[in-house]
Every structure is written in structure tokens, then in C-alpha cells.
Amino acid sequence: MSCPICGKAADAKYRPFCSRRCADVDLGRWLTGSYAIPAEQVEEGDLPAADSTGDDAPDDLRKRPN
Ligand SMILES: [Zn+2]
């Protein structure tokens, strides 16, 4: 098996990559690629979450014994 990033022999520790660097490169590509596609969907789903976070702040203040 050879590293899909640079083609060197893969290290058992980082299979199928030859080193952590190449594994990071692949992960970076994967994250960058997947981030770009669902970005708009995430934005919509984020709205209710941001709302409940805003609710938490005043609730936290009310919990104070004074
Ligand atoms: Zn490599």
C-alpha cells in the first residue's frame, strides 16, 4: 500500500498514509471539501441553536441567589 498523498510506502501507524503530515493533508482536503457543500444548510440549522443560547444567558442570571 502506498500513501495516496505522496506515493511513498505507508506507515502502519498512519495507514494508508506514510506520515502524519500526509494524513493531515488528506484530512484538510476532506474538511475543506465537505465544509463548502453543507455550509448553507448549516446556517439555517444554526438559527434555532443561536436562539436557545441567547435564552440561556438571562436564565443564568436569574439563578443567582441574590
Ligand atoms: Zn505521504
N, CA, C, O and the ligand as a Tripos MOL2 file, in Angstrom:
@<TRIPOS>MOLECULE
protein
  265   263    67     0     0
PROTEIN
NO_CHARGES

@<TRIPOS>ATOM
      1 N           0.8530   -1.2070    0.0000 N.3       1 MET1
      2 CA          0.0000    0.0000    0.0000 C.3       1 MET1
      3 C           0.8820    1.2490    0.0000 C.2       1 MET1
      4 O           1.8790    1.3120    0.7190 O.2       1 MET1
      5 N           0.5140    2.2240   -0.7980 N.am      2 SER2
      6 CA          1.3280    3.4330   -0.8330 C.3       2 SER2
      7 C           0.4870    4.6510   -0.4610 C.2       2 SER2
      8 O          -0.7320    4.6650   -0.6310 O.2       2 SER2
      9 N           1.1620    5.6540    0.0430 N.am      3 CYS3
     10 CA          0.4950    6.8700    0.5050 C.3       3 CYS3
     11 C          -0.2530    7.5440   -0.6500 C.2       3 CYS3
     12 O           0.3450    7.8320   -1.6870 O.2       3 CYS3
     13 N          -1.5580    7.7970   -0.4780 N.am      4 PRO4
     14 CA         -2.3370    8.4400   -1.5430 C.3       4 PRO4
     15 C          -1.9480    9.8970   -1.7610 C.2       4 PRO4
     16 O          -2.2960   10.4850   -2.7840 O.2       4 PRO4
     17 N          -1.2350   10.4770   -0.8180 N.am      5 ILE5
     18 CA         -0.8430   11.8830   -0.9590 C.3       5 ILE5
     19 C           0.4540   12.0110   -1.7380 C.2       5 ILE5
     20 O           0.5240   12.7610   -2.7110 O.2       5 ILE5
     21 N           1.4860   11.2820   -1.3170 N.am      6 CYS6
     22 CA          2.7860   11.4570   -1.9600 C.3       6 CYS6
     23 C           3.2930   10.1880   -2.6320 C.2       6 CYS6
     24 O           4.2890   10.2400   -3.3550 O.2       6 CYS6
     25 N           2.6310    9.0380   -2.4130 N.am      7 GLY7
     26 CA          3.0190    7.8200   -3.1160 C.3       7 GLY7
     27 C           4.1040    7.0130   -2.4230 C.2       7 GLY7
     28 O           4.5110    5.9710   -2.9370 O.2       7 GLY7
     29 N           4.5840    7.4680   -1.2640 N.am      8 LYS8
     30 CA          5.6000    6.7020   -0.5340 C.3       8 LYS8
     31 C           4.9470    5.5070    0.1510 C.2       8 LYS8
     32 O           3.7220    5.4170    0.2260 O.2       8 LYS8
     33 N           5.7690    4.5990    0.6450 N.am      9 ALA9
     34 CA          5.2440    3.4410    1.3570 C.3       9 ALA9
     35 C           4.5180    3.9000    2.6150 C.2       9 ALA9
     36 O           5.0020    4.7710    3.3390 O.2       9 ALA9
     37 N           3.3550    3.3090    2.8670 N.am     10 ALA10
     38 CA          2.5510    3.7340    4.0090 C.3      10 ALA10
     39 C           3.1460    3.2410    5.3170 C.2      10 ALA10
     40 O           3.7280    2.1580    5.3790 O.2      10 ALA10
     41 N           2.9960    4.0390    6.3530 N.am     11 ASP11
     42 CA          3.4310    3.6480    7.6900 C.3      11 ASP11
     43 C           2.2540    3.0010    8.4060 C.2      11 ASP11
     44 O           1.1340    3.5080    8.3370 O.2      11 ASP11
     45 N           2.4920    1.8900    9.0900 N.am     12 ALA12
     46 CA          1.4090    1.1770    9.7660 C.3      12 ALA12
     47 C           0.6740    2.1020   10.7260 C.2      12 ALA12
     48 O          -0.5300    1.9600   10.9350 O.2      12 ALA12
     49 N           1.3920    3.0350   11.3010 N.am     13 LYS13
     50 CA          0.8180    3.9570   12.2800 C.3      13 LYS13
     51 C          -0.1480    4.9480   11.6290 C.2      13 LYS13
     52 O          -1.1230    5.3850   12.2410 O.2      13 LYS13
     53 N           0.1410    5.2830   10.4030 N.am     14 TYR14
     54 CA         -0.6620    6.3260    9.7440 C.3      14 TYR14
     55 C          -1.3780    5.8110    8.5100 C.2      14 TYR14
     56 O          -1.8100    6.6000    7.6700 O.2      14 TYR14
     57 N          -1.5090    4.4990    8.3890 N.am     15 ARG15
     58 CA         -2.1820    3.9140    7.2280 C.3      15 ARG15
     59 C          -3.4550    4.6550    6.8730 C.2      15 ARG15
     60 O          -4.1860    5.0500    7.7810 O.2      15 ARG15
     61 N          -3.7520    4.8600    5.6260 N.am     16 PRO16
     62 CA         -2.9260    4.4470    4.4740 C.3      16 PRO16
     63 C          -1.8710    5.4810    4.1030 C.2      16 PRO16
     64 O          -1.3600    5.4750    2.9830 O.2      16 PRO16
     65 N          -1.5480    6.3550    5.0260 N.am     17 PHE17
     66 CA         -0.5900    7.4180    4.7050 C.3      17 PHE17
     67 C           0.7990    7.0520    5.1780 C.2      17 PHE17
     68 O           0.9720    6.1050    5.9450 O.2      17 PHE17
     69 N           1.7970    7.8080    4.7180 N.am     18 CYS18
     70 CA          3.1800    7.4920    5.0540 C.3      18 CYS18
     71 C           3.5970    8.2410    6.3100 C.2      18 CYS18
     72 O           4.5830    7.8740    6.9490 O.2      18 CYS18
     73 N           2.8610    9.2840    6.6710 N.am     19 SER19
     74 CA          3.2510   10.0930    7.8080 C.3      19 SER19
     75 C           2.0510   10.8940    8.2840 C.2      19 SER19
     76 O           1.0280   10.9650    7.6040 O.2      19 SER19
     77 N           2.1850   11.4870    9.4420 N.am     20 ARG20
     78 CA          1.0880   12.2730    9.9720 C.3      20 ARG20
     79 C           0.8280   13.4860    9.0850 C.2      20 ARG20
     80 O          -0.3060   13.9450    8.9470 O.2      20 ARG20
     81 N           1.8910   13.9870    8.4950 N.am     21 ARG21
     82 CA          1.7360   15.1530    7.6430 C.3      21 ARG21
     83 C           0.8030   14.8580    6.4670 C.2      21 ARG21
     84 O          -0.0760   15.6520    6.1340 O.2      21 ARG21
     85 N           1.0190   13.6950    5.8500 N.am     22 CYS22
     86 CA          0.1720   13.3520    4.7100 C.3      22 CYS22
     87 C          -1.2610   13.0660    5.1810 C.2      22 CYS22
     88 O          -2.2180   13.3810    4.4740 O.2      22 CYS22
     89 N          -1.4100   12.4790    6.3580 N.am     23 ALA23
     90 CA         -2.7480   12.2460    6.8960 C.3      23 ALA23
     91 C          -3.4410   13.5790    7.1480 C.2      23 ALA23
     92 O          -4.6400   13.7170    6.9040 O.2      23 ALA23
     93 N          -2.6930   14.5490    7.6310 N.am     24 ASP24
     94 CA         -3.2520   15.8840    7.8750 C.3      24 ASP24
     95 C          -3.6460   16.5630    6.5730 C.2      24 ASP24
     96 O          -4.6720   17.2380    6.4910 O.2      24 ASP24
     97 N          -2.8230   16.3740    5.5700 N.am     25 VAL25
     98 CA         -3.1300   16.9590    4.2600 C.3      25 VAL25
     99 C          -4.4500   16.4000    3.7540 C.2      25 VAL25
    100 O          -5.3000   17.1360    3.2530 O.2      25 VAL25
    101 N          -4.6100   15.0800    3.8940 N.am     26 ASP26
    102 CA         -5.8360   14.4530    3.4100 C.3      26 ASP26
    103 C          -7.0250   14.9210    4.2300 C.2      26 ASP26
    104 O          -8.0920   15.1920    3.6780 O.2      26 ASP26
    105 N          -6.8540   15.0190    5.5320 N.am     27 LEU27
    106 CA         -7.9380   15.4760    6.4000 C.3      27 LEU27
    107 C          -8.3160   16.9090    6.0530 C.2      27 LEU27
    108 O          -9.4970   17.2550    6.0140 O.2      27 LEU27
    109 N          -7.3330   17.7210    5.8080 N.am     28 GLY28
    110 CA         -7.5830   19.1110    5.4370 C.3      28 GLY28
    111 C          -8.3710   19.2050    4.1490 C.2      28 GLY28
    112 O          -9.2870   20.0170    4.0250 O.2      28 GLY28
    113 N          -8.0080   18.3670    3.1910 N.am     29 ARG29
    114 CA         -8.7530   18.3690    1.9260 C.3      29 ARG29
    115 C         -10.1810   17.9380    2.1640 C.2      29 ARG29
    116 O         -11.1200   18.5140    1.6150 O.2      29 ARG29
    117 N         -10.3340   16.9230    2.9850 N.am     30 TRP30
    118 CA        -11.6670   16.3680    3.2470 C.3      30 TRP30
    119 C         -12.5200   17.4200    3.9590 C.2      30 TRP30
    120 O         -13.6780   17.6320    3.5980 O.2      30 TRP30
    121 N         -11.9580   18.0660    4.9500 N.am     31 LEU31
    122 CA        -12.7180   19.0710    5.6990 C.3      31 LEU31
    123 C         -13.0690   20.2500    4.8070 C.2      31 LEU31
    124 O         -14.2030   20.7290    4.8240 O.2      31 LEU31
    125 N         -12.1150   20.7130    4.0370 N.am     32 THR32
    126 CA        -12.3580   21.8520    3.1560 C.3      32 THR32
    127 C         -13.4480   21.5170    2.1550 C.2      32 THR32
    128 O         -14.3260   22.3360    1.8820 O.2      32 THR32
    129 N         -13.3890   20.3070    1.6100 N.am     33 GLY33
    130 CA        -14.3720   19.9100    0.6020 C.3      33 GLY33
    131 C         -15.7610   19.7520    1.1800 C.2      33 GLY33
    132 O         -16.7420   20.1480    0.5490 O.2      33 GLY33
    133 N         -15.8640   19.1770    2.3770 N.am     34 SER34
    134 CA        -17.1850   18.9340    2.9530 C.3      34 SER34
    135 C         -17.7510   20.2030    3.5740 C.2      34 SER34
    136 O         -18.9670   20.3580    3.6860 O.2      34 SER34
    137 N         -16.8740   21.1010    3.9720 N.am     35 TYR35
    138 CA        -17.3320   22.3430    4.5940 C.3      35 TYR35
    139 C         -18.0580   23.2240    3.5840 C.2      35 TYR35
    140 O         -19.0520   23.8780    3.9020 O.2      35 TYR35
    141 N         -17.5330   23.2260    2.3490 N.am     36 ALA36
    142 CA        -18.0600   24.1270    1.3250 C.3      36 ALA36
    143 C         -19.4640   23.7190    0.9040 C.2      36 ALA36
    144 O         -20.2710   24.5830    0.5580 O.2      36 ALA36
    145 N         -19.7750   22.4400    0.9230 N.am     37 ILE37
    146 CA        -21.0700   21.9880    0.4000 C.3      37 ILE37
    147 C         -22.2340   22.2300    1.3850 C.2      37 ILE37
    148 O         -23.2280   22.8390    0.9900 O.2      37 ILE37
    149 N         -22.1480   21.7830    2.6380 N.am     38 PRO38
    150 CA        -23.3060   21.9600    3.5270 C.3      38 PRO38
    151 C         -23.3120   23.2990    4.2610 C.2      38 PRO38
    152 O         -24.1060   23.4760    5.1850 O.2      38 PRO38
    153 N         -22.4660   24.2340    3.8860 N.am     39 ALA39
    154 CA        -22.3540   25.4990    4.6030 C.3      39 ALA39
    155 C         -23.7000   26.2100    4.6970 C.2      39 ALA39
    156 O         -24.0450   26.7450    5.7510 O.2      39 ALA39
    157 N         -24.4600   26.2190    3.6090 N.am     40 GLU40
    158 CA        -25.7370   26.9430    3.6230 C.3      40 GLU40
    159 C         -26.7560   26.2360    4.5000 C.2      40 GLU40
    160 O         -27.5580   26.8780    5.1800 O.2      40 GLU40
    161 N         -26.7190   24.8930    4.4800 N.am     41 GLN41
    162 CA        -27.6560   24.1400    5.3050 C.3      41 GLN41
    163 C         -27.3590   24.3700    6.7820 C.2      41 GLN41
    164 O         -28.2690   24.5100    7.5990 O.2      41 GLN41
    165 N         -26.0780   24.4070    7.1060 N.am     42 VAL42
    166 CA        -25.6780   24.5960    8.4970 C.3      42 VAL42
    167 C         -26.1590   25.9460    9.0020 C.2      42 VAL42
    168 O         -26.5640   26.0770   10.1570 O.2      42 VAL42
    169 N         -26.1130   26.9380    8.1410 N.am     43 GLU43
    170 CA        -26.5190   28.2850    8.5410 C.3      43 GLU43
    171 C         -27.9840   28.3020    8.9790 C.2      43 GLU43
    172 O         -28.3390   28.9380    9.9720 O.2      43 GLU43
    173 N         -28.8230   27.5990    8.2290 N.am     44 GLU44
    174 CA        -30.2460   27.5610    8.5750 C.3      44 GLU44
    175 C         -30.4700   26.8380    9.8980 C.2      44 GLU44
    176 O         -31.2360   27.2970   10.7460 O.2      44 GLU44
    177 N         -29.7860   25.6880   10.0670 N.am     45 GLY45
    178 CA        -29.9430   24.9140   11.2890 C.3      45 GLY45
    179 C         -29.3400   25.6300   12.4840 C.2      45 GLY45
    180 O         -29.6550   25.3150   13.6320 O.2      45 GLY45
    181 N         -28.4830   26.5830   12.2120 N.am     46 ASP46
    182 CA        -27.7880   27.2900   13.2880 C.3      46 ASP46
    183 C         -28.6950   28.3060   13.9860 C.2      46 ASP46
    184 O         -28.4650   28.6350   15.1490 O.2      46 ASP46
    185 N         -29.7030   28.7970   13.3070 N.am     47 LEU47
    186 CA        -30.5360   29.8690   13.8550 C.3      47 LEU47
    187 C         -31.2280   29.4800   15.1640 C.2      47 LEU47
    188 O         -31.1280   30.2310   16.1350 O.2      47 LEU47
    189 N         -31.9240   28.3410   15.2350 N.am     48 PRO48
    190 CA        -32.5770   27.9690   16.4970 C.3      48 PRO48
    191 C         -31.5670   27.7350   17.6080 C.2      48 PRO48
    192 O         -31.8410   28.0360   18.7700 O.2      48 PRO48
    193 N         -30.4090   27.2030   17.2630 N.am     49 ALA49
    194 CA        -29.3820   26.9250   18.2590 C.3      49 ALA49
    195 C         -28.8740   28.2340   18.8570 C.2      49 ALA49
    196 O         -28.6740   28.3320   20.0680 O.2      49 ALA49
    197 N         -28.6670   29.2380   18.0080 N.am     50 ALA50
    198 CA        -28.1960   30.5340   18.4820 C.3      50 ALA50
    199 C         -29.2680   31.1790   19.3710 C.2      50 ALA50
    200 O         -28.9530   31.8960   20.3210 O.2      50 ALA50
    201 N         -30.5290   30.9130   19.0470 N.am     51 ASP51
    202 CA        -31.6410   31.4710   19.8190 C.3      51 ASP51
    203 C         -31.6620   30.9010   21.2360 C.2      51 ASP51
    204 O         -31.8350   31.6360   22.2090 O.2      51 ASP51
    205 N         -31.4830   29.5770   21.3400 N.am     52 SER52
    206 CA        -31.5400   28.9550   22.6630 C.3      52 SER52
    207 C         -30.3130   29.3480   23.4770 C.2      52 SER52
    208 O         -30.3580   29.3760   24.7070 O.2      52 SER52
    209 N         -29.2310   29.6480   22.7940 N.am     53 THR53
    210 CA        -28.0390   30.0970   23.5080 C.3      53 THR53
    211 C         -28.2990   31.4720   24.1100 C.2      53 THR53
    212 O         -27.8410   31.7660   25.2140 O.2      53 THR53
    213 N         -29.0250   32.3040   23.3950 N.am     54 GLY54
    214 CA        -29.3600   33.6260   23.8990 C.3      54 GLY54
    215 C         -30.3250   33.5230   25.0770 C.2      54 GLY54
    216 O         -30.3100   34.3600   25.9800 O.2      54 GLY54
    217 N         -31.1620   32.4870   25.0560 N.am     55 ASP55
    218 CA        -32.0860   32.2740   26.1640 C.3      55 ASP55
    219 C         -31.3590   31.8890   27.4370 C.2      55 ASP55
    220 O         -31.7990   32.1940   28.5450 O.2      55 ASP55
    221 N         -30.2490   31.2200   27.2560 N.am     56 ASP56
    222 CA        -29.5070   30.7060   28.4020 C.3      56 ASP56
    223 C         -28.9210   31.8240   29.2540 C.2      56 ASP56
    224 O         -28.8330   31.6980   30.4760 O.2      56 ASP56
    225 N         -28.5270   32.9040   28.6170 N.am     57 ALA57
    226 CA        -27.8350   33.9580   29.3450 C.3      57 ALA57
    227 C         -28.7010   34.5820   30.4430 C.2      57 ALA57
    228 O         -28.2480   34.6500   31.5860 O.2      57 ALA57
    229 N         -29.9270   35.0420   30.1520 N.am     58 PRO58
    230 CA        -30.7550   35.6370   31.2040 C.3      58 PRO58
    231 C         -31.1590   34.6070   32.2550 C.2      58 PRO58
    232 O         -31.2870   34.9370   33.4340 O.2      58 PRO58
    233 N         -31.3610   33.3570   31.8280 N.am     59 ASP59
    234 CA        -31.7310   32.3010   32.7520 C.3      59 ASP59
    235 C         -30.6240   32.1000   33.7740 C.2      59 ASP59
    236 O         -30.8840   31.8540   34.9520 O.2      59 ASP59
    237 N         -29.3880   32.2070   33.3070 N.am     60 ASP60
    238 CA        -28.2480   32.0170   34.1740 C.3      60 ASP60
    239 C         -28.2000   33.1330   35.2200 C.2      60 ASP60
    240 O         -27.8280   32.8950   36.3690 O.2      60 ASP60
    241 N         -28.5620   34.3020   34.8340 N.am     61 LEU61
    242 CA        -28.5350   35.4350   35.7590 C.3      61 LEU61
    243 C         -29.6100   35.2580   36.8450 C.2      61 LEU61
    244 O         -29.3890   35.5760   38.0130 O.2      61 LEU61
    245 N         -30.7800   34.7420   36.4280 N.am     62 ARG62
    246 CA        -31.8730   34.5450   37.3880 C.3      62 ARG62
    247 C         -31.5480   33.5210   38.4500 C.2      62 ARG62
    248 O         -32.1010   33.5440   39.5490 O.2      62 ARG62
    249 N         -30.6120   32.5940   38.0960 N.am     63 LYS63
    250 CA        -30.2600   31.5400   39.0450 C.3      63 LYS63
    251 C         -29.4500   32.0910   40.2060 C.2      63 LYS63
    252 O         -29.2740   31.4000   41.2100 O.2      63 LYS63
    253 N         -28.9620   33.2910   40.0970 N.am     64 ARG64
    254 CA        -28.1590   33.8400   41.1810 C.3      64 ARG64
    255 C         -29.0350   34.0620   42.4240 C.2      64 ARG64
    256 O         -30.1390   34.5920   42.3000 O.2      64 ARG64
    257 N         -28.5850   33.6820   43.5760 N.am     65 PRO65
    258 CA        -29.4100   33.7300   44.8050 C.3      65 PRO65
    259 C         -29.7550   35.1480   45.2330 C.2      65 PRO65
    260 O         -30.6210   35.3300   46.0890 O.2      65 PRO65
    261 N         -29.1250   36.1300   44.6800 N.am     66 ASN66
    262 CA        -29.4230   37.4960   45.1090 C.3      66 ASN66
    263 C         -30.3990   38.1190   44.1960 C.2      66 ASN66
    264 O         -30.7770   39.2740   44.3920 O.2      66 ASN66
    265 ZN          2.8040   10.5670    2.1320 Zn       67 ZN67
@<TRIPOS>BOND
     1     1     2 1
     2     2     3 1
     3     3     4 2
     4     3     5 am
     5     5     6 1
     6     6     7 1
     7     7     8 2
     8     7     9 am
     9     9    10 1
    10    10    11 1
    11    11    12 2
    12    11    13 am
    13    13    14 1
    14    14    15 1
    15    15    16 2
    16    15    17 am
    17    17    18 1
    18    18    19 1
    19    19    20 2
    20    19    21 am
    21    21    22 1
    22    22    23 1
    23    23    24 2
    24    23    25 am
    25    25    26 1
    26    26    27 1
    27    27    28 2
    28    27    29 am
    29    29    30 1
    30    30    31 1
    31    31    32 2
    32    31    33 am
    33    33    34 1
    34    34    35 1
    35    35    36 2
    36    35    37 am
    37    37    38 1
    38    38    39 1
    39    39    40 2
    40    39    41 am
    41    41    42 1
    42    42    43 1
    43    43    44 2
    44    43    45 am
    45    45    46 1
    46    46    47 1
    47    47    48 2
    48    47    49 am
    49    49    50 1
    50    50    51 1
    51    51    52 2
    52    51    53 am
    53    53    54 1
    54    54    55 1
    55    55    56 2
    56    55    57 am
    57    57    58 1
    58    58    59 1
    59    59    60 2
    60    59    61 am
    61    61    62 1
    62    62    63 1
    63    63    64 2
    64    63    65 am
    65    65    66 1
    66    66    67 1
    67    67    68 2
    68    67    69 am
    69    69    70 1
    70    70    71 1
    71    71    72 2
    72    71    73 am
    73    73    74 1
    74    74    75 1
    75    75    76 2
    76    75    77 am
    77    77    78 1
    78    78    79 1
    79    79    80 2
    80    79    81 am
    81    81    82 1
    82    82    83 1
    83    83    84 2
    84    83    85 am
    85    85    86 1
    86    86    87 1
    87    87    88 2
    88    87    89 am
    89    89    90 1
    90    90    91 1
    91    91    92 2
    92    91    93 am
    93    93    94 1
    94    94    95 1
    95    95    96 2
    96    95    97 am
    97    97    98 1
    98    98    99 1
    99    99   100 2
   100    99   101 am
   101   101   102 1
   102   102   103 1
   103   103   104 2
   104   103   105 am
   105   105   106 1
   106   106   107 1
   107   107   108 2
   108   107   109 am
   109   109   110 1
   110   110   111 1
   111   111   112 2
   112   111   113 am
   113   113   114 1
   114   114   115 1
   115   115   116 2
   116   115   117 am
   117   117   118 1
   118   118   119 1
   119   119   120 2
   120   119   121 am
   121   121   122 1
   122   122   123 1
   123   123   124 2
   124   123   125 am
   125   125   126 1
   126   126   127 1
   127   127   128 2
   128   127   129 am
   129   129   130 1
   130   130   131 1
   131   131   132 2
   132   131   133 am
   133   133   134 1
   134   134   135 1
   135   135   136 2
   136   135   137 am
   137   137   138 1
   138   138   139 1
   139   139   140 2
   140   139   141 am
   141   141   142 1
   142   142   143 1
   143   143   144 2
   144   143   145 am
   145   145   146 1
   146   146   147 1
   147   147   148 2
   148   147   149 am
   149   149   150 1
   150   150   151 1
   151   151   152 2
   152   151   153 am
   153   153   154 1
   154   154   155 1
   155   155   156 2
   156   155   157 am
   157   157   158 1
   158   158   159 1
   159   159   160 2
   160   159   161 am
   161   161   162 1
   162   162   163 1
   163   163   164 2
   164   163   165 am
   165   165   166 1
   166   166   167 1
   167   167   168 2
   168   167   169 am
   169   169   170 1
   170   170   171 1
   171   171   172 2
   172   171   173 am
   173   173   174 1
   174   174   175 1
   175   175   176 2
   176   175   177 am
   177   177   178 1
   178   178   179 1
   179   179   180 2
   180   179   181 am
   181   181   182 1
   182   182   183 1
   183   183   184 2
   184   183   185 am
   185   185   186 1
   186   186   187 1
   187   187   188 2
   188   187   189 am
   189   189   190 1
   190   190   191 1
   191   191   192 2
   192   191   193 am
   193   193   194 1
   194   194   195 1
   195   195   196 2
   196   195   197 am
   197   197   198 1
   198   198   199 1
   199   199   200 2
   200   199   201 am
   201   201   202 1
   202   202   203 1
   203   203   204 2
   204   203   205 am
   205   205   206 1
   206   206   207 1
   207   207   208 2
   208   207   209 am
   209   209   210 1
   210   210   211 1
   211   211   212 2
   212   211   213 am
   213   213   214 1
   214   214   215 1
   215   215   216 2
   216   215   217 am
   217   217   218 1
   218   218   219 1
   219   219   220 2
   220   219   221 am
   221   221   222 1
   222   222   223 1
   223   223   224 2
   224   223   225 am
   225   225   226 1
   226   226   227 1
   227   227   228 2
   228   227   229 am
   229   229   230 1
   230   230   231 1
   231   231   232 2
   232   231   233 am
   233   233   234 1
   234   234   235 1
   235   235   236 2
   236   235   237 am
   237   237   238 1
   238   238   239 1
   239   239   240 2
   240   239   241 am
   241   241   242 1
   242   242   243 1
   243   243   244 2
   244   243   245 am
   245   245   246 1
   246   246   247 1
   247   247   248 2
   248   247   249 am
   249   249   250 1
   250   250   251 1
   251   251   252 2
   252   251   253 am
   253   253   254 1
   254   254   255 1
   255   255   256 2
   256   255   257 am
   257   257   258 1
   258   258   259 1
   259   259   260 2
   260   259   261 am
   261   261   262 1
   262   262   263 1
   263   263   264 2
@<TRIPOS>SUBSTRUCTURE
     1 MET1         2 RESIDUE 1 A MET
     2 SER2         6 RESIDUE 1 A SER
     3 CYS3        10 RESIDUE 1 A CYS
     4 PRO4        14 RESIDUE 1 A PRO
     5 ILE5        18 RESIDUE 1 A ILE
     6 CYS6        22 RESIDUE 1 A CYS
     7 GLY7        26 RESIDUE 1 A GLY
     8 LYS8        30 RESIDUE 1 A LYS
     9 ALA9        34 RESIDUE 1 A ALA
    10 ALA10       38 RESIDUE 1 A ALA
    11 ASP11       42 RESIDUE 1 A ASP
    12 ALA12       46 RESIDUE 1 A ALA
    13 LYS13       50 RESIDUE 1 A LYS
    14 TYR14       54 RESIDUE 1 A TYR
    15 ARG15       58 RESIDUE 1 A ARG
    16 PRO16       62 RESIDUE 1 A PRO
    17 PHE17       66 RESIDUE 1 A PHE
    18 CYS18       70 RESIDUE 1 A CYS
    19 SER19       74 RESIDUE 1 A SER
    20 ARG20       78 RESIDUE 1 A ARG
    21 ARG21       82 RESIDUE 1 A ARG
    22 CYS22       86 RESIDUE 1 A CYS
    23 ALA23       90 RESIDUE 1 A ALA
    24 ASP24       94 RESIDUE 1 A ASP
    25 VAL25       98 RESIDUE 1 A VAL
    26 ASP26      102 RESIDUE 1 A ASP
    27 LEU27      106 RESIDUE 1 A LEU
    28 GLY28      110 RESIDUE 1 A GLY
    29 ARG29      114 RESIDUE 1 A ARG
    30 TRP30      118 RESIDUE 1 A TRP
    31 LEU31      122 RESIDUE 1 A LEU
    32 THR32      126 RESIDUE 1 A THR
    33 GLY33      130 RESIDUE 1 A GLY
    34 SER34      134 RESIDUE 1 A SER
    35 TYR35      138 RESIDUE 1 A TYR
    36 ALA36      142 RESIDUE 1 A ALA
    37 ILE37      146 RESIDUE 1 A ILE
    38 PRO38      150 RESIDUE 1 A PRO
    39 ALA39      154 RESIDUE 1 A ALA
    40 GLU40      158 RESIDUE 1 A GLU
    41 GLN41      162 RESIDUE 1 A GLN
    42 VAL42      166 RESIDUE 1 A VAL
    43 GLU43      170 RESIDUE 1 A GLU
    44 GLU44      174 RESIDUE 1 A GLU
    45 GLY45      178 RESIDUE 1 A GLY
    46 ASP46      182 RESIDUE 1 A ASP
    47 LEU47      186 RESIDUE 1 A LEU
    48 PRO48      190 RESIDUE 1 A PRO
    49 ALA49      194 RESIDUE 1 A ALA
    50 ALA50      198 RESIDUE 1 A ALA
    51 ASP51      202 RESIDUE 1 A ASP
    52 SER52      206 RESIDUE 1 A SER
    53 THR53      210 RESIDUE 1 A THR
    54 GLY54      214 RESIDUE 1 A GLY
    55 ASP55      218 RESIDUE 1 A ASP
    56 ASP56      222 RESIDUE 1 A ASP
    57 ALA57      226 RESIDUE 1 A ALA
    58 PRO58      230 RESIDUE 1 A PRO
    59 ASP59      234 RESIDUE 1 A ASP
    60 ASP60      238 RESIDUE 1 A ASP
    61 LEU61      242 RESIDUE 1 A LEU
    62 ARG62      246 RESIDUE 1 A ARG
    63 LYS63      250 RESIDUE 1 A LYS
    64 ARG64      254 RESIDUE 1 A ARG
    65 PRO65      258 RESIDUE 1 A PRO
    66 ASN66      262 RESIDUE 1 A ASN
    67 ZN67       265 GROUP 0 **** ****
